[in-house]
Amino acid sequence: MLYSAYEMQKSMLAGASAMADFSAELLSNPANPFAYFGGGQILSSALEVFAHAAAPRGKPEFGLHSTTINGAEVAVTEEIVLRKPFGQLKRFVRAGVTGGPKLLIVAPMSGHYATLLRGTVERMLPFADVYITDWRDAKLVPLSDGTFDLDDYVDYLIEFLEKIGPNEGQGGTHMLAVCQPSVPCYAAACLMSADKNPCRPKTLTMMGGPIDTRKAPTAVNTLATERPHSWFSQNVIATIPAQYPGAGRRVYPGFLQLAGFMSMNLGNHMMSHYEMFKHLVQGEDLEAEQTKDFYEEYRSVCDMTAEFYLQTIDVVFQDHALPKGEMLHRGRRVDPAAITDIAILAIEGEKDDISGLGQTKAALDIATGLPADKKRYYMAEGAGHYGIFNGSKWRTKIAPVLEEWIAAHG
């Protein structure tokens, strides 16, 4: 019922959005004399803000067609290296460029598409041969393709690293986990290290990840711990309706995740839209488009499987299994002490309200078998959660630290 009710509401808002968009264009058309009287510009701007907020959205494109290397523009194309039911390994191929470090960016499976990391990819393209995990919307995966949980996530990461290739000579892969995937990335590093897997990453960088959510718990952590497992199973899990390929699959809907994120900073979001409205009224189209672009990506959400979501709630947020040395992968203990040669960089944002200070840094403390010279911690002053991997602080302050770390251990 929850999903069907949402679909009905979405259809109604889609119609209202289309009407509002048409009306806004009509009122702002220079050929319309009413555009110059009776607050036409103000009404047009208000309708445009509503139309943008209510419009339905699908999966965005990366749209990264070129990069600049040593002052020269280089064409960039996307290549699917490995395709799996619940995600694919994507590579950004730089025309005519060979060598350089290989970087696997692991995007979060937390309700948004991998394109949320567009700015992360764009900043690293001049420096590295970039790959990314492009997770699939669970409502598009037929039931015949099976299930996907936290164990499967770890298996996918190991398979992706093996596909990229072994650490031979100056080769090897560097792995960057952004937020949620820090735990499965760390688990994959532990397992691959214990197995002496030749494709284990040379470095593992985690940014704003919930390694130990007992440290400086945030509102997100509190929400995940104040209710029992049964509450989440009964109240936030829905069934995909018949019109989608994944009909019948149990999921945690992306629209619920988005609602949660929006409600955490509702005042800021309302002010952003008010500022967009003022820019439109004043004819400052460029400033308004910047806000639109952000929310175009932010509101593009996808579903995740119920088994993955519920297992993550249990293992990461309620049991704290990884930092306590109790995390299991298909019955096998994940041992942080097994990491002995993967250089670890932990990055946190000073103002992160999703993963509090100390949660990612804990990854360094539990890696008891790793020498001190292969550990580093960096706290980005003034950066919030989103600012760790996007925006000016990421481009000018954080990315250079990551590049230096990769170069030092490549």
JOMO-V178934 format. One record per run of one state. SS is the DSSP state (H for helix, E for strand, - for the rest). FROM is the first residue (numbers start at 1). LEN is the number of residues. If there is no record, write none. Layout:
BEGIN
SS:FROM:LEN / SS:FROM:LEN
END
This chain:
BEGIN
-:1:1 / H:2:27 / -:29:4 / H:33:4 / -:37:3 / H:40:15 / -:55:11 / E:66:4 / -:70:2 / E:72:13 / -:85:2 / E:87:8 / -:95:7 / E:102:5 / -:107:5 / E:112:1 / -:113:1 / H:114:11 / -:125:4 / E:129:7 / -:136:2 / H:138:3 / -:141:2 / H:143:3 / -:146:4 / H:150:15 / -:165:8 / E:173:6 / H:179:16 / -:195:8 / E:203:5 / -:208:11 / H:219:7 / -:226:3 / H:229:7 / -:236:1 / E:237:3 / -:240:10 / E:250:3 / -:253:1 / H:254:11 / -:265:1 / H:266:16 / -:282:3 / H:285:14 / -:299:2 / E:301:1 / -:302:2 / E:304:2 / H:306:13 / -:319:9 / E:328:2 / -:330:2 / E:332:2 / -:334:2 / H:336:3 / -:339:4 / E:343:7 / -:350:12 / H:362:5 / -:367:5 / H:372:3 / E:375:6 / -:381:5 / H:386:3 / -:389:3 / H:392:17 / -:409:2
END
